[in-house]
Amino acid sequence: MIGCAYRMAVFDLDGTLLDTTKGVLAAITYTAKKLGLLLPPDDILASACIGPPVEASFAELFALRGTTLEEACRCFRARYATHDLFLATPYEGIFTLLRSLQALGISLGIATYKREAYALPLLSHFNLTPFFAVTCGTHENESKADVLTRACREGGCPAHEAVMVGDTRSDAEAAAAVGCDFIGVTYGFGFQKQAERSSVRALGFADAPDEILPLLRRGT
């Protein structure tokens, strides 16, 4: 391909393609109120709950364990799937970026901590499905590296010929673990501070979707 070293670009979903803050926080707030849990301030709620698996978020925020944690997760998932899933917004410039990558002949995939049962309807709802050859959500007990490995495998692309695009440290660590390059985005939920950016290995950081393609080309 011309102008890019990568055969495949694998994107995170929440905080990279879609701003899903409103729906996730609405479902968590509903769950907390239903179970009588004390909600932290909105900024702490957002930083803890957007990105990681819901089990980890509830365990960290509310110190839940065992059957109580399981009940909270069930409540959240039921509410999110039936009421709050589509309370999301594509980031400005995402469609232009995806069309540009397709024009370069780059295969596109998704590796997300979201369950595929949530990710697939979201992509369809926002007319993103046609762009992606592979969509991998998390399975039980999978790490982000496991999900990324599966996305590369299902996309028929060796990891060293792929690049991961994401907004959190877990995305960067997954890329490093499987041997693919990484581009961080700062318009999502992570990499807001220079110290956080300095702590991971990346081709660079994009403050907007239109800054991602130049970083991809920098990898040539």
N, C-alpha and C positions, 0 to 999 in steps of 0.2 A: 504494500500500500504506500501511497505517497504521503510523506510528511508526518508519519507516526510510526513508532517502533512496536506498537501493541496490536495484537490480533483481537483482543477482547477488553472491554471496560466493564467492570462489575461495580454496580452502585448499591450503596445502602439506600434504604427507603425513607424512614423517618429522619427528618433533619437534613436530607440531601436532595431528594426528589420532591417530597411533600412536607409541608409544615402541618404536622398532626397534633400539635400541642392541644388545641381546643378539645378534640374528641377524647384523647387519652386522659387529660385532666378532669374532664366532665365525668368520665366513667370511674376514675379513682375517687373523686369527691363523692359521687353517689355511693360507692362501696363503703367509704369511710363513715359516712353518715348512717348508712344502714346498719353497720356493725358497731357503731358507737366509738369509732377511733378518732383521736385528736389530730386534726389536720395541721400540718406545718404551714408557714407562710408560702405564698404562691411561688416565689423564686426558688425556694428550697424544694418544693414539690416538683417543679418543672425540671430542675437539674437532676433530681434523683430518679424521675419516672420516665423521662423521654429517652428511649434508646435501650436500656437494659431490659432483660426479661422481667415480666411483671412479678414473678416470684422473688427475684432479687430486690426489686423496688419495694415491695411490701415488707420484706424481711428487714430491709435497712431502715425504712421510714417509721414503721410501727412496731418493730421488734417482734414480728409474728413468727411462730414456729409451728410445725406439726399440723394437726387438723385445723387449727384456726387459720393458718396461712393458706391451706388448701381451700377452705371456705371463702376466704377473701378473693383468691384467684378465680374461683368459680363465679362469684358474684360479679367481679370486674368483667370477665370474659362475656358473660351473658348480657350485661348492660352494654358493653362496648359494641358487640356484634349486632345488637338489635336497635340501638338508639344513637350511638355516637361515632360509629366507624367513619362516616362520610363527612364529619366535621373537620375537614382538612383543606389545604390550599396548595396547589403546585407553586413552587418558587418561580418568580418571574425570570424568564429566560431559559427555563428547563426544556421546553419543546424545541426551541431554536438549537440548543446544544445537542439534543438527541438527534435531530435531523442532520446536523453537521457531521456528527460521528458516523451516522449511517452512510452519508455521502462519501466518507473516507473508506468505507468498507469495514469498519470496526464492528464486530459482534458485540451486542449489549446484553448484560445480565444483571440480576438483582440478587444480593445476599443480605438478608435482613433477619434480625432477631424476632420480627413479627411472625406469627404463624401464617402459613400459606393460605389458610382459610380466611384470613384478614387481608393479606397482601393482594391476592388475586382479584377479589371484588373491588378493592381500592384502585388498582391499576385500570380495571375495566371502567369504573365509574368516571375516572378522570381522563379517559381515552389515551392511556399510556401503554396499554397492552401491546399494540402493534410494534412498538419499538424494541421489545425485549424477547430474545430467543429463549432465555432461561430465567425462571423466577424461583429462587430457593428461600423458603422461610425456615425457621428453626423447627427441628424435631426434638423429641424428649431428650434431655441431657446433652444436647449438642452445644459446643462452643461456637463462637463466631468463626473461628478458623475452620471448624468442621463444615459450617454452612458455605463458606467461601470455597473450600476444597471441592465440595459437591457442585457448586455453580461452575467452576472451571471444568470439572470432569464432564458435567452434562452439556456444557458448551463446547466440548471437544477442544479445549485450549490448555496447553501446559501452563502451569502457574507463572513461570518466568516470562511468558509472553502476554500476560494479563496485567492490568492495573486496577487496584481497588480505589474507589472514590467514596469517602465517608466523612462523617463529622465528629467522630468520637475516637478516643484512645483505643477502644476495643477494636475498631475497624483497622487502625494502624497496626496494632499488635497481631491481628489476624493475618494481615498482608505479610508482615515479617515472618510469621510462623509458617506460612505456606510457600513463601519465596516469590511473591509478586510485589511490584512497586505500589506506592501509595500516594494519593493526592488527598489532602485534607481540605475541607470547606469550613469557613468560619461563619457563614450565614445561617447555619443550622443551630444545633444545641451545644456544640462543643468547640474547643480550640479558641475560646474567647480571650484567653490570656497568653502572653508570649511564653511564659514558663511552660504551659501545657504544650504549645507548639514545638518548643525547643526539646521537649522530652521524647519526641518520636521522630522516626526517620521518614522523610517525605520528599517527593519531588518539589513540593511547594504547597502553598495554601491559597485557596480561591475565596475572595470576599463576595463573589457573585458567580452564578453559573457561567457567564460569558468569559470568565477567567480560567475555566477548566481546560478548554481546548489548547490554549497556548502552553499550559503546563504539560499536557500530553505530548505536545510536539517537542518540548524541552527534553523529553526522555529519549529522543532519537540520538 
